[in-house]
Amino acid sequence: MAERVATVGARGALLVELFRAGLERVDGRRCVRAALAAAPPGRFAAAAIGKAALAMALGAQEALGESLERLLVICPDERPDQSLGDRPGLEIHRSAHPVPDERSLHAGARLLSWLEALPVAVTPLFLISGGASALVEVPISGVTLDELVRVARRGLAEGQDIAALNAARAALSQIKGGRLAARLGGRPALALFISDVPGDDPALIGSGLLGPAPGGDSIRRTVIASIDMAMDAVVEAARARGLSARRARARFAGDVARLAVQFTHELALGKAQIRVWGGESTLRLPATPGRGGRNQHLALAAARLLAGYPDLALLVAGTDGIDGPTAETGAVVDGETCGRIALHGLDCDESLRRADSGTALAAAGALLRTGPTGTNVADLVIGAKLPPRLAGS
């Protein structure tokens, strides 16, 4: 993973290092390989669907070797960095995210035909990560692609939480909400999940693409990566550097403005040198938003509150490497960020009002870009309470 962030010095570098430690713990390739290390002998066919599909598929390929006879991968366009080679039975379908398009319907049709064609002696293996909701779909009778697009865009614009949005998607689908599992007809199967939802519930991950069938099924489900695992890794990495660290016990959710107040308040008043939060914020967009995503918006809102606190810095980033409709992962801000923005003739309040946080943060050199990470366990916020002279020690 290559990081790029221009400013905030030693504390910024420290926060990026801690973020990397969190990502390594929940890397899709590593987690799948470990989960399948003790897989029983037999023949397997895997379908990997989601933002982490390529990384998860690579882990399965390494763990199962020639026992993996067929491999179907459905992933977003911006996931080009994992090579699966040129093996028999491999299919890779690029699809749309976060709003479905015609490719999503083609991917859904291919998933069903692929599943129906599996030999009886082959064990189906499903590798599911966030993003599957938009990437693959078979709508119920009477539901058009335009309606699927409206539901997705409305949910994103209104800042719906992921559970509510995925429930709306599942209601329109022939394969979400446990319906794909029902098509197995009781056939034994394995399903590994990288979770980006509250409670790490397979019934919600990917809108329940491999959630429990309404009448029961014989799928063995395992969540192999979650935001809790990533937060634990950040804390361990901080303590290994001799820093006191504390993580939130509950996953965060809700409006970015409220969360910015919460995080900066807890960081400023708490004793820990490193604090870690994990979850997913919501952001209601204006009619014509500017550049940025929810993590950049949260970072800029926090930067306003950090002004005057020279020992505080905050990293806000998406674990998938993508923040909204941008190429950035998030941002790293401190008490001088708003001052840097002002030097470029921009106003933080106006940038927030216009949902143009990315433009302001770019001017301050505060944007973080990692590229695709091979995982997707929601967002991480990492705060440092350190004088700059201590951050590099």
Secondary structure as GFF3:
##gff-version 3
##sequence-region A 1 393
A	DSSP	alpha_helix	9	25	.	.	.	ID=ss1
A	DSSP	alpha_helix	28	35	.	.	.	ID=ss2
A	DSSP	beta_strand	43	49	.	.	.	ID=ss3
A	DSSP	alpha_helix	53	64	.	.	.	ID=ss4
A	DSSP	three_ten_helix	65	67	.	.	.	ID=ss5
A	DSSP	beta_strand	68	76	.	.	.	ID=ss6
A	DSSP	beta_strand	90	95	.	.	.	ID=ss7
A	DSSP	alpha_helix	102	116	.	.	.	ID=ss8
A	DSSP	beta_strand	122	129	.	.	.	ID=ss9
A	DSSP	alpha_helix	132	135	.	.	.	ID=ss10
A	DSSP	alpha_helix	145	157	.	.	.	ID=ss11
A	DSSP	alpha_helix	162	170	.	.	.	ID=ss12
A	DSSP	alpha_helix	179	182	.	.	.	ID=ss13
A	DSSP	beta_strand	189	194	.	.	.	ID=ss14
A	DSSP	three_ten_helix	198	200	.	.	.	ID=ss15
A	DSSP	three_ten_helix	205	207	.	.	.	ID=ss16
A	DSSP	beta_strand	219	225	.	.	.	ID=ss17
A	DSSP	alpha_helix	227	240	.	.	.	ID=ss18
A	DSSP	beta_strand	245	247	.	.	.	ID=ss19
A	DSSP	beta_strand	252	255	.	.	.	ID=ss20
A	DSSP	alpha_helix	256	269	.	.	.	ID=ss21
A	DSSP	beta_strand	274	282	.	.	.	ID=ss22
A	DSSP	alpha_helix	294	306	.	.	.	ID=ss23
A	DSSP	beta_strand	312	318	.	.	.	ID=ss24
A	DSSP	beta_strand	330	334	.	.	.	ID=ss25
A	DSSP	alpha_helix	337	343	.	.	.	ID=ss26
A	DSSP	alpha_helix	348	353	.	.	.	ID=ss27
A	DSSP	alpha_helix	357	363	.	.	.	ID=ss28
A	DSSP	beta_strand	367	368	.	.	.	ID=ss29
A	DSSP	beta_strand	379	385	.	.	.	ID=ss30
A	DSSP	alpha_helix	388	391	.	.	.	ID=ss31
###
